[in-house]
Amino acid sequence: MKTLVKRSVISIGMAMAIFCLVGIIFDIRNGGSYSFENYCYTKMVAGCVAVGLGFGVPSVVYSKESLPMAVRVVIHMGIGLIVYTVVAFVVGWMGNSTTVGQKIAIVAVQIGVAFLIWFLFMQHNRREAKRLNEKIREKNEQVQ
């Protein structure tokens, strides 16, 4: 349970950070005239939390060692990307005024960012495992 809460908090934090960065980009692009109406901002923040949970909660699948890594990645990313896509339509990130080409670009960027974040976490976890294994090896050598 602790792991699930930790992963959820981290993923919500990452979703919020990305949301803020994208907001800054849109604010600059619109010359400081980036405003929201009808609780649009509140809906987007709630959507951000949902996206964070959509990627964070399914990450527990990586604890299931009996599943091949490819299956774990498909489960994790599949759920996360589906949640993101549904939220994007519900809160208006891909609204009616978005062209088909823009929607394809948004989905492509979404997939790219999701896999970049996954890759960075994978690299971090591998380095951490290598460091821990090295410490264990050193302790075993000292005992002998």
LOLO-413008 format. One record per atom (N, C-alpha, C): residue number from 1; atom name; x, y, z. Coordinates in steps of 0.001 Angstrom, whole numbers, plus 500000, padded with zeros to 6 digits. Layout:
     k    a       xx       yy       zz
   NUM   CA        X        Y        Z
...
***
This chain:
     k    a       xx       yy       zz
     1    N   500828   498811   500000
     1   CA   500000   500000   500000
     1    C   500875   501257   500000
     2    N   501978   501208   500769
     2   CA   502893   502342   500824
     2    C   503462   502644   499445
     3    N   503819   501589   498730
     3   CA   504385   501744   497385
     3    C   503372   502379   496444
     4    N   502116   501946   496537
     4   CA   501066   502499   495682
     4    C   500876   503988   495952
     5    N   500851   504373   497203
     5   CA   500685   505790   497559
     5    C   501888   506594   497059
     6    N   503094   506060   497275
     6   CA   504304   506757   496833
     6    C   504300   506948   495321
     7    N   503992   505884   494583
     7   CA   503960   505985   493122
     7    C   502882   506955   492657
     8    N   501746   506952   493332
     8   CA   500655   507860   492960
     8    C   501049   509313   493200
     9    N   501670   509590   494345
     9   CA   502083   510955   494655
     9    C   503131   511438   493651
    10    N   504092   510584   493334
    10   CA   505128   510957   492361
    10    C   504503   511230   490999
    11    N   503607   510360   490554
    11   CA   503024   510537   489218
    11    C   502095   511743   489162
    12    N   501357   512011   490237
    12   CA   500519   513213   490257
    12    C   501411   514450   490220
    13    N   502498   514432   490974
    13   CA   503434   515554   490960
    13    C   504027   515797   489587
    14    N   504385   514712   488913
    14   CA   504931   514857   487552
    14    C   503879   515399   486599
    15    N   502648   514910   486718
    15   CA   501565   515400   485856
    15    C   501329   516891   486097
    16    N   501363   517298   487357
    16   CA   501168   518714   487675
    16    C   502319   519571   487143
    17    N   503546   519071   487263
    17   CA   504702   519818   486750
    17    C   504594   519992   485238
    18    N   504229   518932   484542
    18   CA   504070   519010   483083
    18    C   502932   519974   482745
    19    N   501846   519901   483486
    19   CA   500706   520802   483279
    19    C   501151   522257   483426
    20    N   501928   522546   484456
    20   CA   502416   523917   484673
    20    C   503335   524370   483535
    21    N   504248   523509   483114
    21   CA   505162   523863   482022
    21    C   504402   524123   480719
    22    N   503431   523270   480426
    22   CA   502623   523470   479214
    22    C   501824   524764   479341
    23    N   501309   525055   480537
    23   CA   500593   526310   480760
    23    C   501469   527517   480509
    24    N   502705   527453   480959
    24   CA   503655   528553   480721
    24    C   503895   528724   479225
    25    N   504078   527611   478521
    25   CA   504308   527665   477070
    25    C   503115   528317   476363
    26    N   501895   527898   476723
    26   CA   500707   528479   476093
    26    C   500551   529952   476465
    27    N   500885   530309   477710
    27   CA   500784   531700   478138
    27    C   501741   532574   477334
    28    N   502962   532102   477154
    28   CA   503952   532853   476362
    28    C   503506   532924   474905
    29    N   503067   531779   474373
    29   CA   502628   531735   472972
    29    C   501452   532668   472706
    30    N   500597   532844   473701
    30   CA   499427   533707   473543
    30    C   499678   535132   474031
    31    N   500928   535488   474228
    31   CA   501277   536854   474613
    31    C   500719   537281   475961
    32    N   500612   536362   476889
    32   CA   500112   536693   478222
    32    C   498601   536752   478313
    33    N   497912   536326   477269
    33   CA   496447   536358   477249
    33    C   495883   534943   477294
    34    N   496306   534195   478254
    34   CA   495863   532802   478390
    34    C   494930   532744   479588
    35    N   493630   532679   479338
    35   CA   492664   532721   480440
    35    C   491675   531562   480334
    36    N   491018   531292   481445
    36   CA   490064   530187   481536
    36    C   488731   530704   482046
    37    N   487663   530033   481641
    37   CA   486314   530368   482086
    37    C   485573   529093   482443
    38    N   484462   529259   483160
    38   CA   483567   528148   483476
    38    C   484283   526972   484151
    39    N   485112   527279   485108
    39   CA   485837   526271   485885
    39    C   486771   525420   485030
    40    N   487174   525944   483904
    40   CA   488051   525204   482994
    40    C   489364   524824   483680
    41    N   489957   525761   484421
    41   CA   491222   525488   485101
    41    C   491039   524379   486143
    42    N   489957   524461   486908
    42   CA   489673   523449   487930
    42    C   489502   522075   487293
    43    N   488796   522019   486169
    43   CA   488622   520748   485457
    43    C   489962   520212   484976
    44    N   490819   521098   484497
    44   CA   492123   520659   484009
    44    C   493006   520141   485139
    45    N   492957   520787   486297
    45   CA   493740   520309   487438
    45    C   493219   518946   487887
    46    N   491900   518789   487952
    46   CA   491327   517487   488311
    46    C   491724   516432   487276
    47    N   491712   516826   486009
    47   CA   492148   515915   484948
    47    C   493607   515540   485106
    48    N   494402   516494   485532
    48   CA   495826   516266   485770
    48    C   496022   515214   486861
    49    N   495253   515324   487928
    49   CA   495322   514329   489008
    49    C   494910   512963   488468
    50    N   493856   512919   487666
    50   CA   493411   511649   487086
    50    C   494492   511042   486196
    51    N   495152   511860   485402
    51   CA   496233   511358   484540
    51    C   497384   510835   485397
    52    N   497723   511571   486445
    52   CA   498769   511102   487349
    52    C   498434   509751   487938
    53    N   497213   509592   488380
    53   CA   496783   508300   488916
    53    C   496715   507236   487824
    54    N   496337   507657   486620
    54   CA   496253   506720   485497
    54    C   497592   506115   485124
    55    N   498667   506851   485380
    55   CA   500005   506307   485139
    55    C   500616   505732   486409
    56    N   500299   506310   487568
    56   CA   500930   505878   488815
    56    C   500406   504559   489349
    57    N   499089   504415   489405
    57   CA   498497   503196   489967
    57    C   498888   501943   489169
    58    N   498778   501958   487835
    58   CA   499135   500736   487101
    58    C   500629   500390   487160
    59    N   501455   501311   487645
    59   CA   502885   501004   487716
    59    C   503189   499907   488729
    60    N   502213   499559   489559
    60   CA   502422   498446   490492
    60    C   502630   497134   489747
    61    N   502266   497103   488480
    61   CA   502441   495887   487680
    61    C   503919   495493   487592
    62    N   504826   496447   487771
    62   CA   506255   496138   487698
    62    C   506717   495285   488879
    63    N   505882   495179   489918
    63   CA   506197   494314   491054
    63    C   505922   492846   490741
    64    N   505192   492599   489688
    64   CA   504823   491232   489298
    64    C   505931   490653   488420
    65    N   506921   490047   489067
    65   CA   508107   489526   488375
    65    C   507787   488401   487398
    66    N   506657   487709   487600
    66   CA   506332   486575   486727
    66    C   505885   487014   485327
    67    N   505500   488271   485185
    67   CA   505102   488785   483870
    67    C   506336   489269   483112
    68    N   506405   488992   481827
    68   CA   507518   489536   481038
    68    C   507472   491073   481048
    69    N   508648   491678   480962
    69   CA   508733   493145   481009
    69    C   507867   493786   479938
    70    N   507851   493236   478743
    70   CA   507051   493829   477659
    70    C   505568   493870   478033
    71    N   505069   492834   478674
    71   CA   503667   492788   479080
    71    C   503406   493839   480165
    72    N   504336   493973   481094
    72   CA   504177   494971   482151
    72    C   504141   496381   481564
    73    N   505008   496644   480593
    73   CA   505042   497965   479962
    73    C   503731   498233   479223
    74    N   503239   497237   478488
    74   CA   501986   497405   477742
    74    C   500821   497676   478699
    75    N   500763   496948   479810
    75   CA   499689   497158   480780
    75    C   499790   498570   481367
    76    N   500976   498929   481844
    76   CA   501183   500233   482472
    76    C   500895   501380   481503
    77    N   501557   501352   480359
    77   CA   501404   502445   479401
    77    C   500025   502428   478747
    78    N   499491   501255   478498
    78   CA   498158   501161   477900
    78    C   497110   501837   478760
    79    N   497103   501505   480055
    79   CA   496139   502117   480967
    79    C   496392   503622   481072
    80    N   497651   504004   481261
    80   CA   497979   505422   481393
    80    C   497580   506231   480174
    81    N   497883   505719   478993
    81   CA   497566   506462   477764
    81    C   496065   506515   477504
    82    N   495346   505457   477858
    82   CA   493881   505482   477703
    82    C   493280   506519   478646
    83    N   493735   506518   479902
    83   CA   493233   507510   480864
    83    C   493547   508918   480362
    84    N   494781   509131   479893
    84   CA   495146   510460   479393
    84    C   494228   510878   478241
    85    N   494006   509997   477296
    85   CA   493201   510336   476120
    85    C   491767   510681   476512
    86    N   491176   509879   477400
    86   CA   489810   510166   477853
    86    C   489760   511517   478566
    87    N   490710   511744   479474
    87   CA   490759   513014   480209
    87    C   490955   514183   479239
    88    N   491826   514006   478243
    88   CA   492103   515076   477284
    88    C   490840   515517   476553
    89    N   489988   514568   476209
    89   CA   488730   514929   475552
    89    C   487744   515545   476536
    90    N   487675   514993   477748
    90   CA   486704   515479   478736
    90    C   487005   516910   479183
    91    N   488277   517220   479461
    91   CA   488601   518555   479984
    91    C   488888   519562   478888
    92    N   488964   519121   477636
    92   CA   489120   520066   476539
    92    C   490528   520234   476006
    93    N   491456   519377   476412
    93   CA   492802   519468   475848
    93    C   492766   519128   474371
    94    N   491815   518290   473981
    94   CA   491569   517989   472559
    94    C   490099   518270   472309
    95    N   489773   519519   472125
    95   CA   488384   519933   471990
    95    C   487881   519897   470565
    96    N   486693   520451   470401
    96   CA   486036   520467   469093
    96    C   486782   521315   468074
    97    N   487501   522333   468545
    97   CA   488196   523211   467611
    97    C   489540   522624   467152
    98    N   489926   521511   467745
    98   CA   491192   520872   467386
    98    C   490996   520077   466093
    99    N   491882   520295   465138
    99   CA   491785   519551   463875
    99    C   492280   518126   464070
   100    N   491985   517280   463113
   100   CA   492441   515885   463176
   100    C   493967   515837   463241
   101    N   494609   516664   462450
   101   CA   496073   516711   462460
   101    C   496624   517126   463816
   102    N   495974   518104   464443
   102   CA   496401   518542   465777
   102    C   496187   517438   466807
   103    N   495082   516723   466687
   103   CA   494817   515615   467610
   103    C   495869   514524   467459
   104    N   496234   514228   466236
   104   CA   497284   513220   465996
   104    C   498606   513697   466589
   105    N   498912   514969   466409
   105   CA   500152   515522   466967
   105    C   500125   515476   468494
   106    N   498996   515804   469092
   106   CA   498864   515770   470551
   106    C   499069   514353   471065
   107    N   498445   513386   470412
   107   CA   498589   511987   470828
   107    C   500037   511525   470653
   108    N   500670   511926   469551
   108   CA   502069   511536   469325
   108    C   502980   512115   470402
   109    N   502766   513383   470736
   109   CA   503570   514013   471791
   109    C   503288   513334   473129
   110    N   502024   513038   473385
   110   CA   501630   512359   474625
   110    C   502357   511022   474759
   111    N   502358   510245   473710
   111   CA   503033   508945   473733
   111    C   504537   509132   473910
   112    N   505107   510085   473200
   112   CA   506539   510345   473313
   112    C   506943   510755   474721
   113    N   506184   511665   475319
   113   CA   506491   512117   476680
   113    C   506333   510964   477674
   114    N   505267   510182   477522
   114   CA   505034   509054   478439
   114    C   506188   508056   478379
   115    N   506631   507731   477175
   115   CA   507725   506766   477064
   115    C   509066   507369   477467
   116    N   509244   508661   477281
   116   CA   510467   509309   477759
   116    C   510538   509237   479284
   117    N   509447   509567   479942
   117   CA   509407   509495   481402
   117    C   509621   508056   481861
   118    N   508962   507094   481203
   118   CA   509147   505681   481545
   118    C   510612   505283   481383
   119    N   511224   505686   480289
   119   CA   512629   505350   480022
   119    C   513544   505937   481098
   120    N   513311   507183   481470
   120   CA   514136   507816   482501
   120    C   513991   507102   483846
   121    N   512774   506708   484203
   121   CA   512580   505945   485434
   121    C   513259   504586   485350
   122    N   513171   503938   484191
   122   CA   513812   502639   484016
   122    C   515324   502777   484195
   123    N   515917   503797   483588
   123   CA   517355   504030   483718
   123    C   517726   504290   485182
   124    N   516948   505104   485862
   124   CA   517201   505407   487273
   124    C   517144   504121   488107
   125    N   516112   503320   487890
   125   CA   515959   502086   488667
   125    C   517080   501097   488379
   126    N   517525   501019   487155
   126   CA   518648   500134   486825
   126    C   519933   500594   487504
   127    N   520184   501907   487481
   127   CA   521373   502436   488172
   127    C   521302   502159   489671
   128    N   520134   502341   490239
   128   CA   519946   502095   491670
   128    C   520175   500616   491999
   129    N   519637   499722   491173
   129   CA   519835   498287   491391
   129    C   521317   497925   491270
   130    N   521988   498507   490288
   130   CA   523420   498247   490104
   130    C   524207   498725   491322
   131    N   523867   499904   491840
   131   CA   524547   500450   493011
   131    C   524322   499552   494230
   132    N   523086   499103   494423
   132   CA   522784   498228   495555
   132    C   523488   496884   495421
   133    N   523511   496334   494215
   133   CA   524206   495065   493994
   133    C   525701   495201   494275
   134    N   526247   496338   493913
   134   CA   527668   496584   494171
   134    C   527947   496637   495676
   135    N   527062   497291   496419
   135   CA   527215   497347   497877
   135    C   527129   495943   498481
   136    N   526203   495157   498006
   136   CA   526064   493783   498497
   136    C   527324   492988   498181
   137    N   527837   493131   496978
   137   CA   529050   492438   496563
   137    C   530235   492828   497457
   138    N   530344   494133   497752
   138   CA   531431   494621   498613
   138    C   531314   494030   500021
   139    N   530094   493982   500575
   139   CA   529898   493412   501904
   139    C   530235   491926   501912
   140    N   529857   491216   500859
   140   CA   530171   489784   500767
   140    C   531663   489568   500695
   141    N   532384   490421   499989
   141   CA   533833   490299   499876
   141    C   534508   490594   501215
   142    N   533969   491518   501993
   142   CA   534530   491841   503300
   142    C   534363   490694   504283
   143    N   533240   489975   504174
   143   CA   532952   488862   505080
   143    C   533904   487700   504810
   144    N   534269   487491   503568
   144   CA   535131   486362   503202
   144    C   536502   486640   503558
***
